[in-house]
Amino acid sequence: MDLDATGKTSFDHIYTEPDPRAYFAALRGLDYQIPELAKPYFAKLIQEYRQTQGVAVPQVLDIGCSYGINAALLRCDATMDELYTHYTDPAVTGLDRDGLLAVDRAMVRSRDQLEDVRFVGFDASAPALAYAHAAGYLEDTVHADLESGDPTPEQRARLAGTDLVVSTGCVGYVTEATLTRVAEAQDGPLPWMAHFVLRMFPYTGVADALADLGYDTVHVEGTFKQRRFASAEEQAQVLDTIATAGVDPTGLESEGWLYAELHLSRPRGAAPLPV
């Protein structure tokens, strides 16, 4: 596979399919797991927000949501292994898109644990967003590129009312430009944020930009496996990028995995964030 501008393997082709089967087939072999590792942190953040802010039905904006994986894991209390098995099962690989949607809608109806949370997906892939919305993982979607400009009035209306902003790998591809535009689109209090960011991407610029808007950011101790490297070439490129950034890969990226760190941001004066 080709490498993208960051030095990582490009998986662009799996984000533009009409359904998630190619996505799960490609990433299963690389042990992609960051959404599941993020799940308990997001669940705790949602609970803390509801309790401290008095919001009965918080709205969660997932940036870079692709097919709504984070929402599916949380809403259906699922694991990545369950989703891998589900989307690569011969019983569903032969279905057309409508047939797969029917199966997924039934899964959401039978397993939905978070009817009191409103999930909104933000992504550059219209097909991925359309599937996640049609399947019932997401209540609404925002198809936008806020790196290059401000949201349109329609996009702003969909972003408004966001209580929490989460992501599991898009920061580095999106920057502080997108995150500040999301924050500035709000018609109420600034949303809380939780971003899992690959160690190859410095977070200082994002934290500084959010500080200018009135945020405090904390780094959660520990590292989180994202996936295995897809090739020796990808690992070499990422190790070079990490070395340039002054990050020590010993025992982590040097052992064949991409790793992320968690950064939590809240408006100054809000209740303490869970760590």
Helices and strands as residue ranges (DSSP letters): G 12-15, H 21-28, H 34-53, E 59-63, H 69-75, H 80-88, H 90-93, H 97-111, E 118-123, H 126-135, E 140-143, H 153-159, E 164-167, H 176-184, E 192-198, H 204-213, E 215-228, H 232-244, G 253-255, E 257-267
